[in-house]
Amino acid sequence: MRGGRFTSRRRLKRGGGSPGLYVHISKMEILQEAYRMAKRNNGAPGIDGVTFEAIEEAGLEAFLKQIQCELVLGTYYPMRNRKKEIPKEGGKVRVLGIPSIRDRIVQGALKLILEPIFEADFQDGSYGYRPNRQAHAAVNRVATAVVQNKTRIIDIDLKAYFDNVRHHILLKKVAERVNDDKVMRLLKLILKASGKRGVPQGGVVSPLLANIYLNEVDKMLERTKEATRKGKYVHLEYARFADDLVILVDGFRKWDGLVGVYQRLLQELEELGVQVNREKSRLVDLTRDDTFSFLGFDFRRIRTRRGKWGVHITPRMKARTALLRKLKEVFRGYNSQPVDRVVFLINPILRGWVNYFRIGHSSRCFGYVKDWVEKKTRRHLMRARKLRGFGWTRWSRVWLYETLGLYDDYRVRYYGT
């Protein structure tokens, strides 16, 4: 008995939430906010086929009250996730686990309560799916490190990370900060619904759990970084966005030993049961004109016009190819449809892709994409009239972009340091 009470007190003293967290998860205002979050993401229905429209037509208040009642009485059990395969390169697929809307609301409520507790413990180099943190900031962190002569890059590729999270290790990490048996039971039910191992890509609470799982790895890298500090300058930097991790080491020979952080990292990951893809993970030397990739961008060290060393950041060819493939599917699928229908469908795709990649040195890539889209649109217009060619004299660029409304904002906006 005494040991149990001591453990509880120790958890609370270390910053864990107070007993009674579970009652907040089942509050109506929390469930309502979780529903708004789920609806904003506008995801597909889960295995039960229930849509947002069907829920609101039948009565949202009654739907949320039913969830609240099940949570309060302890009779809530999540459904199995609906599996959806997303094609990848080389014929591979990424399997998404899509929870039902009901389960997304519960996961959202759990996230709203747990996230502030763990956010205070997350490290500065972790960017993935955290409040007020963007992928562009992670890219900027890496670019700044390259400019500061961190030219030896440890490019890490984690093998099927989300699929290999060990539930017992994850639950132990959560229990270090959360002293509420009902919360732990709810989390265990959510994890079991996705299988014996892993967290589902597509689950609302999965990104938070993934960050909790790798937080000790971040802490190890942070300690190594601080050990090299001289005033404001450090000789090692890192950035992680979910399972995308890059470590940058100073190019001076004095810091050759820091490359050994890779072995310590492997040990940390091995303890977590996380495998490193040895074929894709590599050591890059930017002084030899090598390149590395992070978050969809290619990084290369170049001389600036002033003769100083800078960094060249461009969208990966793989990212551009994936975009054009997606757009091509729309053009093919709506070949017999009016052009304004096609433009309505491709504009959001272009807007989202360009908004993500409009930093660094993306102008040439954007020019290629803009030219490709314009030609495909012209061909669509000509085929509708059973004519060949691109109709250069029939339709001016002004007409395509101002009258037809084809997306045209391809300007690069630099994310400053």
N, C-alpha and C positions, 0 to 999 in steps of 0.2 A: 504493500500500500504506500509506504513511505517513498519507495523508489518511483512509483507512478506519479505521486504528487510532485516530487522533485523534478521529474522530467517535464511536466506541464509548466511548472514555474520557470524552468530554464528556457523553454521555448518562448514563453511570453517575454522574458527578459531580453532574449535575442532579437526581438522585434516582430515575432509572429502575431497574427491577428488574435484578438481576444475571443474566448469562447462565445458562441452565438453568431458567428458569421453566417451560418446557414439561414437564419431568420431573414437576413437582408436579401438573400437570393430569391426568396419566395414573396418579397414585397411586390405589390401590384405596380408601383411606379418603376421598379427595376425591370419587371417583365414587359411593361409597356415600352420602355426604352430599348430593351433587347429586341422586341418586335420591330421597332422603327429601324434599328440597325440592320436586321435581317432583310427588311423590305427595301432599304436603300441599296443593298447589294444585288437585289432582284435576281437571286439564283433560281435554278431549276428546282422543281419539286423533288422530294425524296422518294423512298420506296413505296410510300402510301399514295403517291400521286396527288396529294392535296396542294392546291395553289393558294397564293395570297388572295386572289379574287374570290375563290370558294370560301375561304375563311371569313372574309369581310361580308360576303353575301349572307352567310349563315349567322354572323354576329361575332365580332372580334372580342367584345367584352366577355361573352360566355366562353369563348375559346380560351382566353387568358385565365379566367376564373377556374376552368377545369384543370389547367396546368398548375395553377397555384394550389388547388385542393390536393392534387396528387403529390406535390412537393411537400406540403405541410403534413400530410398523412403518411408520407414515406412509401406511397404506392407507385411512384413514378419509375418507369423503366424505359430506357431509350429503345427505339427500333434499330434494326440493322441499317447500315448505310447503303445507299444505292451506289453501285460501282459504275464508273464511267471511264472509258479508256481514251486518253489523249495521245495521238500519234507523236512520236519523236523521231529523231534521225536514226537511220540504219534499221528501220522497221521496228524499233522498240516503241513501247507505249508507257505513259505515265498513268497510273490508276488513281483516279480521284474517288474519295469516299464522300458522297453527298448525303448529309443527314436530312431527315424530314424537317419541315418548317417548325413543327412543334419542338423537335430536339435542338434546332438552331436557336430557338428562343431560350431554352434552358442553358445551353452552352454560352450564349451571349450574356445571360444573367450571371453565370459563374465567372465569366471573364471580367465583367464590370466590377465584381467584388474582389477578385484575386489580383487583377493587374496592378492596382496601386500598391499592394503589399510587396510584390516582387520587383516592380519597376525601380524602386529605391535601391535594389541590390544589383541591378544589371550594370554592366560595364560600359565605358564610354565608346569602345570600339564596336559595340553591337548595335546594328541599325535596323534589322529586319522586323517589320510589323510592330513597331513601337510607336507610342503616341508622340506626335510632333517630330518624327524622324523620317527622313526621306532617303531614297536610294541615291539621289543626286548628292546629298551630303556625304555619303559613303564614297562615292566616286571622287568627290573633291578632296576628301581625306587622303585617298590613295594617290591622286595626282600631286598633291602638296608634298607628300613623302618622296615621290620620285624627283621632284624639283630640288628637294633637300638632299640629294645624292644617295638616297636609299635605292640602290640600283640592283641589288640581288633579291630576287623575288621567289618566295616559296608559295607556289600556286597549288592550293589544296582542293581536291574534288572528293567530297564525301559520297560514298556509295549507298544509294537508296536510303538516305538518312532518315526520312520520316517513317519509312517502313520498318526500321530496325531499332526504334526506341524501346528499351526494356521497361515494361510497366512497373516492376517492383522497384527499380532504381528511381524512376520518375516519381512514384508515389512517396518514396523515402525523402526525396529532395523537397517535395511540396510540404510534407509533414514537418520538416524542419522549421517552417515559417507559419504553418497553419495548424492551430490546435483546436480542431473541430471535427469530431468523428463523422458527423452527418455530411460535412463538405467532402471529407475523404471518401465516404461511401458513394456519394454522387459522382465524384471524379472517377472512381473505380468502375462504376456502371458504364460511364461514357466511354472509357478506354476499352472495356470488354466488348462493347458493341462494335468496335472496329477490328476485333480479332485478338489473338493471344499476344501479339507484339505490334508496336508501331502506333503512330497517331495519324488519323486520316488527313490527307491533303484535300482540303475542302471543308474541314471542320472549323467552326468559329473559334474554338478555344485552342486548336492545334498549334498555331504560331506561338502563342504564349507558352504553351507546354514545351515546345521545341527550344525556345530561348532559355527556359528554366533548366532544361536538360544539359545544355552546352555552357551554362554560366560558369562552371568551374574551369572549363577550357579558356574562356575569356579572362578569368581571374589569373590563370597561370601566365597567359600572354601579357597581361597588364603588369604583373610582378616583374617579368623579364624586361619589359619596356622600361619600367621605373628604375631598374638596376643599372641601366645605361644612361640615365638622365644626367645632364650637365647644365644646370640652370633650366632654361626653357627648351633646350635641345635634347632630343633623344636619338639613339642610334638604331632603334627598332620601332617599327610601327605596324599596326595590323588593322584590318577592317573585316567584319563579318556581317553578312546579310542572310539570315536563316542558315542554309547549308552551303553558302558561297563564302569562302574564306581565303584571304590573301595576307601574307606576312612579308614585310619589306625590311631589308637589312642594309645597314650602311655599307657603301662600296669600299671603304678603306680596309686594308688588310688587317689592321688592328682588331677589327670586329669579325674576323673570319669565324671565330668560335660561336657567334650568334646563330650561324646557319644550323648549328646543332640543336636549336630549339625545335626543329622538325622531329627529332627523335623523341623529345619530351612530349611533344604534341601527340605523336603516335601512341605513347604509353597512356596518356590521359584518355584518348579516344578508345583505346583497347579496353580500358576499365569500364567504359560506358557501353561497350559492345558495338561501337560505331566503326565501320570499316572505311578505309581510305582507298579510293580507286587509284592504284599505283600507276596504271597506264596513263591516266589523265593528269595526275599530280606530278609536278616537275619543278626543278630549280631553274630559274631564268636569270640570265645576266644581261641587263639592259645596255651595258657598255659594249656588247658585241652585236648590237642592233637586233636583239631578240625582242619579241613582243609577248605580252600576256593579256589575258581577258578577265574581266570582272564585271558582273551585272550587265552583260550584254555589250560592253564596250571593249575595244582593243586599245591597249596602252603601248606607246613606243616613245623612247627618249630621242629628242631631236635638238638641233641647234636653232635658237631663235634668230631673228634678223639682227639682234644686237650681239650675237656671238655667244650668248649664254645658253646653258643647258635648260631645256624645257621639256614638256611632255605633250605628245600628240594623242588625242582621244577621239576615236571614231566608232560608229556603230559596227558591230561584227557583221561580216558577210552572211553568217548564219541567220542573224536577226533580219537582215534585209530580204534574204531569200524566203524566210518564213512569212514575212509580210506580203510579198508579191504572190506567193502561193495562195495565201488566204484571199487576196483581192481577186486573183484569177478564178477562184472557185465561185465568187459572187458573179463575175462577168459571165462565166459559163452557165451557172444555174439560172440566171435571169436574162439569157440571150434573147428571148422573144419579148421581154418586158420593155416598157417605155424607159428611156434613158434617165428621166428624173427619178424613177424608182431605184435604178442602179446607183445613182449619185446619193440618194437618201441612205442607202445601205453602206456604201464604201466610205462616206465622209466621217462617220464616227470611228471607223477602224483607222483611217489615216490620222485623224486628230489625236487619238490616244497614242499611236506609235510615235508620231512626230513630237508630241509634248514630252514624251519620255526621253527621246534622243536629241532634243534640241539644245544640248550643251556641248562643249568641246569644239571639235572640228568636223561637224557633220554636214557642212554645206554641200560638198561634192556628192555625198550619198543622197542628200535631200534632192539635189538637182536631178540625179538619176531617177529617183522614185517619182518626182513630179512629171518628168518627161514620159516615163513609162505609163503612168496613169492617164495622162493627157492623150497619148496615142491609143490606149485601149478604149477610152471614151469616144474618140473620133471613129475608131473602127466599129464600135457599137452603133453609132449614129449612121454610118454608111451602110452597114449590113441591114439595118432596118429599112433602108431604101433600095436594097438589093444592088448596091454599088460597091466597087472596089476602092482601095486607097484610104486616105486619112481625111479627106475633105478640108485641106488647108485653106482653100479659097472660099469654101462655103461658110465656115465658122471661124471667126477670129478668136484669139485667146481671151480678149475682153468678154466676148459673148459666153465662152465656156465658164469663166470664173465669176462674172458678175450677173449674167442672166440665168444661166443653168445652175449656178451655185456650187460648182465643183470646189472642193477644199483647196485653199491656196496659201495658207499661212506656214511657209517653210523657213521662216527666219530662225537663225540660231540665237539663243540667249545664253550668255555665259553665266555659269554658277560661280560667283566670286569666292575667293579664299578670304 
